Amino acid sequence: MIPSLIRSTTATLLVCSVACGPAGDQVPKQKGSEPTTMDHHSHARPDDARITHLDLDLSVDMEARRISGTALYKVESKSDRIIFDTDGLTIERVFLGDGSDAQYTMGDSSMLGRSLEVRITPETKEVGVVYHTGDRAKALQWLRPGQTTDREFPFLFTQGEAILTRTWIPIQDSPGIRFTYSANVTVPKELMAVMSATNPTEHSADGTYSFRMDNPIPAYLIALAVGDIVFESTGSRTGVYAERSMVKKAAWEFADMEKMLEAAETLYGPYRWGRYDLIVLPPSFPFGGMENPRLTFATPTIIAGDRSLTAVVAHELAHSWSGNLVTNATWNDFWLNEGFTVYFERRICEALYGVPYVDMLGVIGAQDLKATMEKLTRDGQPEDTRLYLDLDGRNPDDGMTDVAYEKGCAMLRTLEALATRPVFDAFLRNYFDTYAFQSMTTEHFITHLQEHLLTPNGLSFDVNAWTEGEGLPANAVMPTSDRFDLVEKQIARWTLRNTGR
Ligand SMILES: [Zn+2]
């Protein structure tokens, strides 16, 4: 995710042309019963019972601002219960695979919503829940026609990260729990629906759309958008969705997507999600971008008219490896998603636009990091300047600061400088291949780093100083850029010339 426009506005100066590449889906490794990590932000107990597939059959009522329908889950159980997360949902009925009613209880309401505990057996293979969403579902942004660009039809989009998917789907809402999904979604027939899945490119006659996500993903990556959306291709594997008046502008602005995809694959191995499309949302989308798999959600404010803000796309695309492919196991490990992604985003931009441009991005990022660390320290939260966080009892959004993004990136840059780029690239490529479609804890990453980079190359690096230590370690390799000095000198020269002083 790019949480604010501050980061996206740092991304400037980009112009490039389009190239096309080979298409193809990669078959994921299914991880049915890997051991799981305790996640303080989910009621689910995946070691007892977990979902392996979700099948949604939903209707979207744009007038009533409500989603209703059935969620059917394939489950693996070792226990007599399965626990889902819900928040503000009305549960109408719970049933088992044979159609019989299942007994269930709802837990007390808290910051995490309410648990939904369903009685099952170790033999249970399917559970179904009939439900509808509430008035204040935090994941759902309902827009009136006047709040859209074309001002003719209503619009809906979802935002699942960090723990909001439970406000529109009863789900095991932990980033450490992965499952595949399919969906049938019915919307008013003048509108189109798209998801983080296989997507339509044309409006259907009856307003019903079918979706499939065959790679296992965590719940926060399920996403839906509904509106008068149209599609425009930008390459053999890439394209944009947007409101009618925006789509041509968007396709022009993001013409580099195919080229970015190729640059990313050259760095860290095959793109495993099939297509990479982007939807430009109405202006109220609260982030720069969100890396929903196969379909990045993006703010229209990055359509600058000169292709100057597309580093946001590089960031969201990079998440197809760091975050979506290898995922932080809990929100305490958020830096594994974002620190890697900022590092990777800058490597993609370097491949396309050169080192001086990326150094400028890095210097701005370092300034943001310094300011954030100073503020956290001033506010009495110096522990939040560590990479590995303790968010137990807190909202995971509290951990979404520049520390995860920029300190995380700085650690990888420092490792790169220590190991040399070819050695570090080989290490990262192997990391993504080894843990594709799995979740990663900070602890496990440190072990992997030691065994696969530090020990074999005889390198000494104090990882704990980064993950457990506050502030920035003394050995941090930080970016420098002479471009800003040149700009300052240029301004001084211009001022002198034009004021005659
Ligand atoms: Zn991100």
Boltz pocket constraint, residues with backbone or C-beta under 6 A from the ligand:
constraints:
  - pocket:
      binder: B
      contacts: [[A, 1], [A, 2], [A, 315], [A, 319], [A, 337], [A, 338], [A, 341]]
      max_distance: 6.0
